């Protein structure tokens, strides 16, 4: 495969993998903090509150605004990839996304990410396309203003076409997603949650829409 084609394929896979992990990837400081935190879907305030303080417990539980079925809409995906494009400007790689992704958080502490995305990719004039589907699922917890995930099960699939040649990117996607690091800031102050998705080099606040 020509070098430019390999770069396009690798770039597509990395971009999709980054997005799949974005909601649960943070800085090394965040990761270190998460090692000492609980895996339950409760806030730190809930874990430390006395058993007799029912009001404090109720307030802590209510702070978990993530519970529900959500969608990352096309405009939010565009905002994310606008930042990816800015981060990769020196490499002349441009991503143009179509579609959205589902993201659900259940009261039992489980989550599921279900992308339905197509990326048109231009790498220095070489065209590529990647389509991502399937599910990334596992457990989640909230600790203050930080979202963490763990015990992730990767059932994502990726089809990649580079310069008209179809390829299967699933194996590489599984390798990249094998051991996700789990930490990302989130905000409950608006009508719907905002999660700060990492591009690797930057962070993009994306607003969840009701599913």
GIFENVEN-V504142 format. One record per backbone hydrogen bond with DSSP energy under -0.5 kcal/mol. CO is the residue of the C=O (numbers start at 0). NH is the residue of the N-H. If there is no record, write none. Layout:
co->CO nh->NH
co->CO nh->NH
//
This chain:
co->1 nh->5
co->2 nh->6
co->3 nh->7
co->4 nh->8
co->5 nh->9
co->6 nh->10
co->7 nh->11
co->8 nh->12
co->9 nh->13
co->10 nh->14
co->11 nh->15
co->12 nh->16
co->13 nh->17
co->14 nh->18
co->15 nh->19
co->16 nh->20
co->17 nh->21
co->18 nh->22
co->20 nh->23
co->20 nh->24
co->21 nh->24
co->21 nh->197
co->23 nh->182
co->26 nh->30
co->27 nh->31
co->28 nh->32
co->29 nh->33
co->30 nh->34
co->31 nh->35
co->32 nh->35
co->33 nh->36
co->39 nh->41
co->42 nh->46
co->43 nh->47
co->44 nh->48
co->49 nh->52
co->51 nh->53
co->52 nh->56
co->53 nh->57
co->54 nh->58
co->55 nh->59
co->56 nh->60
co->57 nh->61
co->58 nh->62
co->60 nh->63
co->62 nh->64
co->63 nh->66
co->67 nh->69
co->67 nh->104
co->68 nh->210
co->69 nh->102
co->70 nh->72
co->70 nh->208
co->71 nh->100
co->72 nh->76
co->73 nh->77
co->74 nh->78
co->75 nh->79
co->76 nh->80
co->77 nh->81
co->78 nh->82
co->79 nh->83
co->80 nh->84
co->81 nh->85
co->82 nh->86
co->83 nh->87
co->85 nh->88
co->87 nh->90
co->87 nh->92
co->88 nh->91
co->91 nh->123
co->93 nh->121
co->95 nh->119
co->97 nh->117
co->99 nh->115
co->100 nh->71
co->101 nh->113
co->102 nh->69
co->103 nh->111
co->104 nh->67
co->105 nh->108
co->108 nh->139
co->109 nh->105
co->110 nh->137
co->111 nh->103
co->111 nh->113
co->112 nh->135
co->113 nh->101
co->115 nh->99
co->116 nh->131
co->117 nh->97
co->117 nh->119
co->118 nh->120
co->118 nh->129
co->119 nh->95
co->120 nh->127
co->121 nh->93
co->121 nh->123
co->122 nh->125
co->124 nh->126
co->125 nh->122
co->126 nh->162
co->127 nh->120
co->128 nh->160
co->129 nh->118
co->130 nh->158
co->131 nh->116
co->132 nh->156
co->134 nh->154
co->135 nh->112
co->136 nh->152
co->137 nh->110
co->138 nh->149
co->140 nh->147
co->142 nh->144
co->142 nh->145
co->144 nh->185
co->145 nh->142
co->146 nh->183
co->147 nh->140
co->149 nh->138
co->151 nh->153
co->152 nh->136
co->152 nh->154
co->154 nh->134
co->156 nh->132
co->157 nh->168
co->157 nh->169
co->158 nh->130
co->159 nh->166
co->160 nh->128
co->160 nh->162
co->161 nh->164
co->163 nh->165
co->164 nh->161
co->166 nh->159
co->166 nh->168
co->168 nh->172
co->169 nh->173
co->170 nh->174
co->171 nh->175
co->172 nh->176
co->174 nh->177
co->176 nh->179
co->180 nh->182
co->183 nh->146
co->184 nh->195
co->186 nh->193
co->192 nh->207
co->193 nh->186
co->194 nh->196
co->194 nh->205
co->196 nh->203
co->201 nh->198
co->201 nh->199
co->203 nh->196
co->203 nh->205
co->205 nh->194
co->208 nh->70
//
